[in-house]
Amino acid sequence: MNQAIQQQKQYNDAYAKEQEKAFATVIQDPEYKQNEWSMDQFKELVDGDFNKVTVISKSPNKSLQLETHLKENGYLHKADYWIYRNVFLDSKTGDPINLRFDILKIQQNATAGANETGNDLDALPEIEKTRLSFIDKNQVALWYDNAQLTMKVSFLDANDDPVVLEKPLVIITDVDDNQAVKMDEMNVKWLKGKNLVDRNGIVGNFGTYRDTTPDNRSAWMMYALPATDHFTYTFYSFSSSFGGVYQGVGSETISYTRPNKQMVQWEGQDIQLTDLFVSQPSTPSKPNVIVSHPTQAHITTTSTNVVPASTSVETSSTVSTGVSLSWMSSLFGCILSGLGLISIKKRS
């Protein structure tokens, strides 16, 4: 078993390297292979915990389904909403997640003077509607006349019920041509593209005309959110051009796919030690041995619970190994207890 544990550690190290390769597609330009941010910056953004991160981005391998609910064709009104279905996968469960966009507020685009300072953008007067060019059916994006939009984006399951994601990574694309963005209602960590500047939490392209393509990471904002089932953001516009505003959430240029975790081969079975939850049947078929001291062993016919001692250990309630559950539980309980990964408590 020591050999199996050492092999698992080697697999874990290899898995961590594969994870970094997968996340490199988020920070690297796909055409020129140039990094907009370093991997160290990215690790700091997500607090070094890649396992909990869910990248909010359209899957490049799946077709989107768009459902719109607009008050008036060709316009956006407050309370309009639309839903993109099967956008990405929850990293924790692997289930597909839908995105629902609700318009909370529409404001007129900024006047001259706000271009340099970013002041008073949130105080601009609300307007009834703005003309809509299109809501993109191929990626999560839309194009509309110059205005400021505040939108709530909800994470939904297949039944359109809210889903809490443990650590969502949200990417707002195409913040260019005198535009800016701000995440509302929560404290977040963020990384900005090199063409963007910070004006008291409103980050954008102030005072300089830079028209980029949506996949240009120099005009991206990346936000690492706490556990949540939604986020709210405002996309600002203070452009004098008549081209309107194009903005998106995520990008189909990201090819991030979480790598599969490796398994240890032991007695002809696949066993993943890092995900193993050890528990015994409530009515064991034979007495169990509980080791409470290196030189003492107590025989008991009562059931036992094996409780994780650290929140850093991933658990799974289903293990399919083809090995007897009662026998495997006792063996792994002793091994993992010796490693300090779990503790064994007696229940009367």
C-alpha positions in Angstrom: 0.0 0.0 0.0 2.9 2.4 0.6 3.9 1.8 -3.0 0.4 2.6 -4.1 0.4 5.8 -2.1 3.7 6.9 -3.5 2.3 6.2 -7.0 -0.7 8.3 -6.2 1.5 11.2 -5.2 3.3 11.0 -8.5 -0.1 11.0 -10.3 -1.2 14.0 -8.3 2.0 15.9 -9.3 1.4 15.0 -13.0 -2.2 16.1 -12.7 -1.2 19.5 -11.3 1.1 20.0 -14.3 -1.7 19.1 -16.7 -4.0 21.5 -14.9 -1.5 24.3 -15.4 -1.4 23.5 -19.1 -5.2 23.6 -19.3 -5.4 27.0 -17.5 -2.6 28.4 -19.7 -5.3 28.6 -22.5 -7.1 31.2 -20.4 -4.1 33.5 -20.1 -2.4 32.9 -23.4 -3.3 34.4 -26.8 -4.4 31.5 -29.0 -2.9 32.9 -32.3 0.5 34.3 -31.2 0.9 32.1 -28.1 1.8 35.1 -26.0 0.8 35.3 -22.4 -1.2 38.3 -21.3 -0.6 37.3 -17.7 1.9 35.0 -16.0 0.9 31.7 -14.3 2.0 33.2 -11.0 -0.4 36.1 -11.4 -3.1 33.6 -12.3 -2.4 31.4 -9.3 -2.6 34.5 -7.0 -5.9 35.4 -8.6 -7.5 32.1 -7.7 -5.7 31.8 -4.4 -3.6 28.9 -5.7 -6.5 26.5 -5.7 -7.2 25.3 -9.3 -9.4 22.4 -8.2 -12.3 24.7 -7.2 -12.2 27.0 -10.2 -15.0 26.9 -12.8 -14.1 28.9 -15.9 -17.2 30.8 -17.2 -16.7 30.5 -20.9 -18.5 29.0 -23.9 -17.3 25.5 -24.6 -15.6 25.4 -28.0 -17.0 21.9 -28.6 -20.7 22.6 -27.9 -23.4 24.5 -29.7 -25.3 27.1 -27.6 -29.0 27.3 -27.3 -30.4 30.8 -27.0 -33.8 31.7 -25.5 -34.8 35.4 -25.5 -37.6 37.2 -23.6 -37.6 40.8 -24.9 -40.4 43.4 -24.5 -39.8 44.9 -27.9 -38.0 43.4 -30.9 -34.9 45.4 -31.8 -34.6 47.1 -28.4 -33.4 46.3 -24.9 -35.6 47.3 -22.0 -35.2 47.0 -18.2 -36.4 43.6 -17.0 -35.7 42.0 -20.4 -33.8 38.7 -20.1 -32.3 35.8 -22.1 -30.9 32.4 -21.3 -27.9 30.6 -22.9 -28.2 26.8 -22.3 -25.3 24.3 -22.0 -22.7 27.0 -21.8 -20.0 25.3 -19.7 -19.6 22.5 -17.0 -19.5 22.9 -13.3 -16.0 21.8 -12.3 -17.3 20.2 -9.1 -20.1 18.1 -10.5 -19.4 18.1 -14.2 -23.0 19.1 -14.9 -23.9 21.6 -17.7 -24.7 25.1 -16.5 -27.0 27.7 -18.2 -26.5 31.5 -18.0 -29.4 33.8 -17.5 -28.9 37.6 -18.2 -31.4 40.0 -16.6 -31.2 43.7 -17.5 -31.4 45.7 -14.2 -30.6 49.2 -15.5 -30.0 51.1 -18.7 -28.2 54.5 -18.5 -27.2 57.0 -21.2 -23.6 56.8 -22.4 -21.2 59.1 -20.7 -20.5 62.7 -21.7 -17.0 64.1 -22.5 -15.1 64.7 -19.2 -15.9 61.3 -17.9 -13.5 59.9 -20.5 -10.4 60.6 -18.5 -11.6 60.4 -14.9 -14.3 57.8 -14.8 -16.1 59.9 -12.2 -19.9 60.1 -11.9 -20.5 57.3 -14.4 -22.9 55.5 -12.0 -24.9 58.8 -11.6 -25.8 59.2 -15.3 -29.6 59.3 -15.9 -31.5 56.1 -16.7 -33.2 55.8 -20.1 -36.1 53.7 -21.1 -34.4 51.5 -23.8 -31.5 51.2 -26.2 -31.5 49.8 -29.7 -30.3 46.2 -29.9 -28.3 45.0 -32.9 -28.2 41.4 -31.9 -27.7 38.9 -29.1 -25.1 36.5 -30.4 -26.3 32.9 -31.0 -22.8 31.5 -31.4 -21.1 32.9 -28.3 -22.1 34.7 -25.1 -22.2 38.3 -26.3 -24.4 41.1 -27.6 -24.2 44.3 -29.6 -26.3 47.4 -28.9 -26.3 51.2 -29.2 -24.1 53.3 -27.0 -25.5 53.0 -23.4 -24.5 51.7 -20.0 -26.0 48.3 -19.1 -26.2 46.8 -15.6 -27.0 43.1 -15.8 -27.4 40.2 -13.4 -26.0 36.9 -14.6 -27.3 33.8 -12.9 -26.0 30.2 -12.9 -28.8 27.7 -13.6 -29.1 23.9 -13.8 -31.0 22.0 -16.4 -34.3 22.8 -14.6 -33.4 26.5 -14.4 -32.8 26.4 -10.7 -29.9 28.4 -9.2 -26.6 26.6 -8.8 -23.8 27.8 -6.5 -20.4 27.6 -8.1 -17.5 27.3 -5.6 -15.0 29.6 -7.3 -16.3 31.0 -10.6 -13.8 32.7 -13.0 -15.6 35.3 -15.0 -14.1 36.9 -18.1 -15.5 40.1 -19.6 -14.3 40.5 -23.2 -13.8 43.4 -25.6 -13.5 46.2 -23.1 -12.1 48.6 -25.7 -12.9 51.9 -27.6 -13.7 54.1 -24.5 -15.5 51.4 -22.6 -15.2 50.1 -19.0 -16.6 47.5 -16.7 -17.2 47.0 -12.9 -18.3 44.0 -10.9 -21.0 45.0 -8.4 -22.2 43.8 -5.1 -19.3 41.6 -4.0 -15.6 41.8 -3.2 -13.6 40.2 -6.0 -10.0 39.7 -7.1 -9.3 40.6 -10.7 -6.7 40.8 -13.5 -6.9 43.4 -16.2 -5.5 43.4 -19.8 -2.5 45.6 -20.4 -4.6 48.2 -22.4 -6.9 48.8 -19.5 -6.6 51.2 -16.5 -8.3 51.3 -13.1 -10.4 54.3 -12.1 -11.6 53.5 -8.6 -12.7 50.0 -9.4 -14.1 50.9 -12.8 -11.6 49.4 -15.2 -11.4 50.2 -18.9 -10.0 52.1 -21.9 -10.1 55.7 -20.9 -9.3 58.5 -23.3 -7.5 56.5 -25.9 -9.2 54.9 -29.0 -8.3 51.2 -29.1 -10.6 49.0 -31.1 -9.6 45.4 -30.6 -11.1 42.0 -31.5 -13.1 40.2 -28.9 -10.4 37.5 -28.4 -7.7 40.1 -27.7 -6.8 39.5 -24.0 -5.2 43.0 -23.7 -8.9 44.2 -23.5 -10.1 41.5 -21.1 -11.1 41.6 -17.4 -10.9 38.5 -15.4 -12.8 38.3 -12.1 -12.3 35.5 -9.4 -15.6 35.4 -7.5 -16.4 33.8 -4.1 -18.9 31.0 -4.0 -22.1 32.3 -5.5 -25.0 31.5 -7.8 -24.9 34.9 -9.7 -22.9 38.1 -10.3 -23.9 41.6 -11.3 -21.8 43.9 -13.5 -22.1 47.2 -15.3 -20.6 47.7 -18.8 -19.9 51.4 -19.4 -19.7 53.3 -22.7 -18.3 56.8 -23.3 -17.6 56.6 -27.0 -18.5 59.2 -29.5 -18.6 56.7 -32.4 -21.8 55.3 -33.8 -20.7 51.7 -34.0 -22.4 50.8 -30.7 -21.1 48.5 -27.9 -20.1 44.9 -28.3 -19.4 42.9 -25.1 -19.2 39.3 -24.1 -18.8 37.0 -21.1 -16.2 34.3 -21.6 -14.8 33.6 -25.0 -14.9 30.6 -27.4 -11.2 31.1 -28.0 -10.6 29.5 -24.6 -10.0 25.7 -25.0 -9.9 25.0 -21.3 -10.8 21.4 -20.5 -10.2 20.0 -17.0 -7.9 17.0 -17.2 -9.0 13.7 -15.8 -7.7 12.6 -12.4 -5.3 9.7 -12.3 -6.0 6.4 -10.6 -3.8 3.9 -8.7 -3.9 0.3 -10.0 -4.1 -2.0 -6.9 -5.2 -5.6 -6.9 -6.4 -5.1 -10.5 -8.8 -2.3 -9.5 -8.7 1.5 -10.0 -8.6 3.3 -6.6 -8.3 7.0 -6.3 -7.0 7.6 -2.8 -7.5 11.4 -2.8 -11.2 11.0 -3.5 -11.9 8.0 -1.3 -14.5 8.4 1.5 -14.1 5.4 3.8 -17.2 4.3 5.7 -18.4 1.0 7.1 -21.8 -0.6 6.8 -24.1 0.1 9.7 -24.3 -3.7 10.4 -20.8 -5.1 9.8 -20.7 -8.8 9.1 -17.8 -9.4 11.5 -16.0 -7.6 14.3 -13.9 -4.6 13.3 -10.5 -3.7 14.7 -10.0 -0.1 15.9 -6.4 0.9 16.4 -6.2 3.5 19.2 -2.6 3.0 20.2 0.4 1.5 18.4 0.5 -1.3 20.9 -3.2 -1.8 21.6 -6.1 -3.1 19.5 -9.7 -3.2 20.6 -12.3 -5.6 19.2 -15.8 -4.1 18.9 -19.0 -5.0 17.2 -20.3 -1.5 17.0 -20.2 0.5 13.8 -17.5 3.1 13.2 -17.3 6.4 11.4 -14.3 7.5 9.5 -14.3 11.3 9.5 -12.0 13.5 7.4 -9.7 15.5 9.6 -8.9 18.2 7.0 -11.1 20.1 4.7 -8.4 19.9 2.0 -9.1 16.2 1.4 -11.6 15.7 -1.4 -14.3 13.1 -0.7 -16.7 11.1 -2.8 -19.6 9.0 -1.5 -19.4 6.5 -4.4 -16.4 4.3 -5.1 -16.7 1.5 -7.6 -13.7 -0.8 -7.2 -15.0 -4.3 -7.1 -13.4 -4.7 -3.7 -15.4 -5.7 -0.6 -16.5 -2.4 1.0 -16.2 -3.6 4.6 -12.7 -5.1 4.1 -11.5 -2.1 2.0 -12.9 0.4 4.6 -11.0 -1.1 7.5 -7.7 -1.4 5.5 -7.9 2.2 4.1 -9.0 3.5 7.5 -5.8 2.2 9.1 -3.6 3.4 6.3 -5.0 6.8 5.9 -5.2 7.3 9.7 -1.5 6.5 9.9 -0.9 9.2 7.3 -2.8 11.8 9.3 -5.4 12.2 6.6 -8.4 10.9 8.6 -9.3 10.2 12.2 -11.3 7.2 13.5 -14.0 7.8 16.1 -15.9 5.2 18.1 -19.7 5.4 18.0 -21.7 3.5 20.6 
